[in-house]
Amino acid sequence: MTVWQRLIAHVEESDQWQGQPIYRALVEEAKKHGISGATVIRGIEGYGIQDSGKIHTARILELSSELPILVLMIDSQESIEHFLPTVKSIVTKGLVTLETLNVVHHAPVDTSEDS
């Protein structure tokens, strides 16, 4: 078993950093820093403390551009700790959490060419 960490940024869909959505900036910066993986998950409904608990939803009649977004980034503790200051500088409102994971199976993609 290998111990990795998962860094999760909880932001809103319309949150911006340097003219682009925060979720996109986080993925691009994670890639630049060599983070093993990053995934963006768009919530269909949710609320948070930063907007006084107002519920945002993807229902047709109440369509919102403030939907919850989770950006999950996974790598070794050392890599995540090195990347964390960048995340903190990008996520100026929202929540960032860190979890320790026990990786029980990891089957990396074989990038070698078939002969």
N, C-alpha and C positions, 0 to 999 in steps of 0.2 A: 504494500500500500504506500502511496506517495501523498505527502501533505502539500496542498496548494492553497491559494487564497482566491476568493471571489470578491471583487469590488463592485458594488452596485450603486449607480447614481440614479436617484429618483428625481426626475425633473418633469416639466410640462412641455407639451408639444411645441408651444410658441416661444419657449425660452431661447434666447439668442446669445451668441458669443462671437464677437468680431464679424458680425453680419451673416452668420450661418446658424442653423439650429444647433443647440448644445449637443444633442445626441450625435449629430454628424461630426462635430468637432472632436468629441470624445473618441469616437471610433477612429478618426484619422490620426489623432495624437497617439492612441494606443498602438496603431500600426507602426507609426514612426518610432515609437519606443520599443518595438519588438515584443509587445504583449502577445501571449500565445493565442488568445481568442477574445473577441468582443461581439456581443449580440445586442440588438435593440429590440425591445418588446413594447408594442403600443397597447395600452390598456383601453378597454371599451367603456369603462366607467370608473370613477374614483373621486376622492377628495383628499385634501391635505391641509395642514395647519397654516401654510403660507398664504392661502386664499380664504381664510376664515371658515373653512369646512364646507364651502359651496361644492355641490356635487356636479361634476362634469361628465357628460355622457356622449356616446356615439349614436344614440337613437335618432332616427331621421327627424323627428319633430323638434328635437332639442340639440341639434348638431353643434359641437363645440370644437374650437381649435386649441382648447386648454386641456386636452386629454393627457392622462398620466403616461409617462414614458419611463421605462427602466432600461438602463444601459449596463449590461453585465460584462465584466472583464475578468478573465481567469488566467492566472500564471503562478509562478513560485512566489514565496513570501518576499524574497529579495527584489524581484522585478516589480511587484506591486508596490512595495515600500518606496522604490526609486521613482515610480510613476505617480504616486499619491500627491506630491506637491503640484504637479501639472493639473490633476483632476480638481484639486482645491481652487486653483486659479481660474478654472473654466466654470465650475459650478458655484456661481455667486449667490444663487437662491435655489433651494431644494435640499436634498438630504443625500448623504453618501454613507454607505454602510460597508463593513468589511467582515467577511466570514472565513473561517478556516474550513477547508474541505479535505476529506479523506478520499482520494481518487483510488477506486478499487479496480478500475479497468480503463485503459487508454490505448486505443488502436489508431495510431497516427496514419495518415494517408501515405502510401508509398509513392514517392515522387520520382523514383528511378524509371527510366524508359525501358519498355519491353524490348528484348533482343529478338 
